[in-house]
Amino acid sequence: MSRITIDRADDPVLAIAALRRGAPVIALLGNPNVGKSSLFNRVTGLGVATAHYPGTTVSMNLGETLADGRRAIILDLPGTYSLSDNAAESAITRRALVDIRPDAVVVVVDATNLARNLYLALQTVDLGLPVVIALNLMDEAERAGLDIDAVALGHRLGTAVVPVVASLGDGVDALIGEALSAADERRAPTNVRYETPFEELLLPVVAAAGAVPERPGGLGARALALLLFEGAPDLLGVSAGLAPVAGAAARARAASEAEFGEPPHVTLARERHGTAGSIAEAVTRPRDGGPRRGPRDLWAFTTSPLTGIPLVAVVMALVFGFLFVVGDALASGFAHLWSAFASPAIGSVIQAIAGTGTVAAILTWGFDAGVEASLSIGLPYILTFYVLLAVLEDSGYLNSLAFLTDRVMHRLGLHGRALLPLVAAAGCSVPAILSVRDLPSRRERLIASTLIALVPCSARTAVILGAVGHYIGWRPALGVFAVVFVIGIATGVGMNRLSPGHTGGLVMEMFGFRRPRLRGILKKAWVQFREFLFVATPIVIAGSLVVGTLYETGWLWRLAEPLSPIIVGWLGLPAIAGLTLVLGTLRKELALQLLIAMAVVALGSGAQDLTSFMTPTNLFVYALVNTLAVPCVSTITVLVRQHGWWRASAIVGFTVTVALLAGGLFARVLPLLGWA
């Protein structure tokens, strides 16, 4: 397995054509949540590149694999329920299938929900591409008491069907081998036939398409006829050469509407759904012994308000407690190991290169304190959080959480599906804001992005736990989260009332709970953490070098003077804390590390204990302002991409205003409550 390199600005059609070099392209296609990503990760490892389709923000993943010594390019298409609806994922997927023309298509289907999944499989078969069916989640089907005849299913679809459990790797080698064989033989599936009245209407269109010498995308006559009958001229780039086929399709569409009393695309969808249902029924039978009680039975428990709401509180408490206890223990252990082994070694190298002067001191800021700042926050807190998030996601709990909270989310101008980006924001704001593009309206995307900017990401959570939880206790740390939560709710309610528009209803498929796999959890957590590690660490090092240069040359303290009226006068914080809040915009967790590093330099080694120069009120206000004010530079960049400079600036300005108001308020209220 190896890594593909492709620039995000590249046209993936041209890029994949350049990458082929005799290697077959295998596309992965499937409904959301059928294990397609698990299969892609299993086949390609972590050597993945992401590309946007021309003119869109919808991405596709690219990877490579070696099977029996052969190189193959794996193309992971967006999850979609159909190739013919108006969703962005559907449009991009069908365009990619025709434009890129993969050598084989692996359609991943959920063995526990076969009738629903076979609709997309039938659409792919109708395109005439070499198709292999990956009958995934066979372990879940067994647990549900289902026995599926893969041979009979393959016979009815005219394709090879390979049972797999992608999360465990069972059957994956056989699946890729079958896909390579289909690609080598250009093995088009046997045409699936629909009911006789429909086939009679389609017959003249197929005949007209068969007379066209050069069909777009190399499509077969039946595939072209079905697409035109369904109405997809945007996909096909219909030209004058296709006029006879287009005319035949128009007549067939008119005859269909007259006979069935519904739009032609609805008629074709009904035919496919009916065929999918009959095939699924024919190849599925109850397993001896019946279903086992298991994860699917948790749906009623997790989605009922009576039991689901207390469960949410328990889950959130467990996540917070795990981060607090385990993260704090890991942070303390890492700090001890760093000071005992890494710091002396780095100091020796720096001294050997630069001596003991100003340059050496600046390098120590960057390559000792800077690297430690990144790792001491990333490993104990951020990586730990990503592991927990992967467990919740892979188990299916986040899906039931979206269903449970749909009514509450409507109060914020959103629906339950928007909860997923908000939960993801607790890991990192950047992918969370990118995911709001799936929300249906600009209003909902703007509200969701604003709320995401206020959600404590893992970096800000690390600051709360490190500054408040570690030095004051877990109750004040919970207090910071509670204040941020109340501000977020108030913001959502206010934007919902002030912004004109309507929030759509929630339409989502109910997926059964699944047992998370340790390998998959660790892979997913590492992929997310790797971006932080390799993107954030250079920024932290560079920022530390800049700060070190400013400090060692005496310029840093001059910057504190313009901030003094706000930082010292309004927030009541030490002047040095204000500098770190501003510089923390590079990376939020950098603020706390810079505060400790700068305090040690300015006040001596005893300042490693923040309580030596900051009161509990100072620590609470510091963590609160750092959490609420100005998202990191990466998040600001994504906000500009999603909403433009004006709206992004408004979101950033709003967070700064709220942070300063809240910080100043608590700086005055907490002492009245007996805080020092």
Sequence and secondary structure as in RCSB ss.txt:
>XXXX:A:sequence
MSRITIDRADDPVLAIAALRRGAPVIALLGNPNVGKSSLFNRVTGLGVATAHYPGTTVSMNLGETLADGRRAIIL
DLPGTYSLSDNAAESAITRRALVDIRPDAVVVVVDATNLARNLYLALQTVDLGLPVVIALNLMDEAERAGLDIDA
VALGHRLGTAVVPVVASLGDGVDALIGEALSAADERRAPTNVRYETPFEELLLPVVAAAGAVPERPGGLGARALA
LLLFEGAPDLLGVSAGLAPVAGAAARARAASEAEFGEPPHVTLARERHGTAGSIAEAVTRPRDGGPRRGPRDLWA
FTTSPLTGIPLVAVVMALVFGFLFVVGDALASGFAHLWSAFASPAIGSVIQAIAGTGTVAAILTWGFDAGVEASL
SIGLPYILTFYVLLAVLEDSGYLNSLAFLTDRVMHRLGLHGRALLPLVAAAGCSVPAILSVRDLPSRRERLIAST
LIALVPCSARTAVILGAVGHYIGWRPALGVFAVVFVIGIATGVGMNRLSPGHTGGLVMEMFGFRRPRLRGILKKA
WVQFREFLFVATPIVIAGSLVVGTLYETGWLWRLAEPLSPIIVGWLGLPAIAGLTLVLGTLRKELALQLLIAMAV
VALGSGAQDLTSFMTPTNLFVYALVNTLAVPCVSTITVLVRQHGWWRASAIVGFTVTVALLAGGLFARVLPLLGW
A
>XXXX:A:secstr
       TTS HHHHHHHHHTT  EEEEEE TTSSHHHHHHHHHTT EEEEE TTSS EEEEEEEEETTEEEEEE
E    S SSSSSHHHHHHHHHHHHT  SEEEEEEEGGGHHHHHHHHHHHHHTT  EEEEEE HHHHHHTTEEE H
HHHHHHHTSEEEE BTTTTBTHHHHHHHHHHHHHHT         HHHHHHHHHHHHHHHT SS GGG  HHHHH
HHHHH  HHHHT  GGGHHHHHHHHHHHHHHHHHHSS HHHHHHHHHHHHHHHHHHHHEEE TT     GGGHHH
HHHSHHHHHHHHHHHHHHHHHHIIIIIHHHHHHHHHHIIIIIHHHHHHHHHHHHTTSHHHHHHHIIIIIIHHHHH
HHIIIIIIHHHHHHHHHHHHTHHHHHHHHTHHHHHHTT  GGGHHHHHHHTT HHHHHHHGGGSSSHHHHHHHHH
HHHHS  HHHHHHIIIIIITTT HHHHHHHHHHHHHHHHHHHHHHHHHS                  HHHHHHHH
HHHHHHIIIIIHHHHHHHHHHHHHHHHTT HHHHHHHHHIIIIIIS   HHHHHHHHHTTS HHHHHHHHHHHHH
HHH GGGGSGGGT  HHHHHHHHHHHHHS   HHHHHHHHHHHHHHHHHHHHHHHHHHHHHHHHHHHHHHHHTT 
 
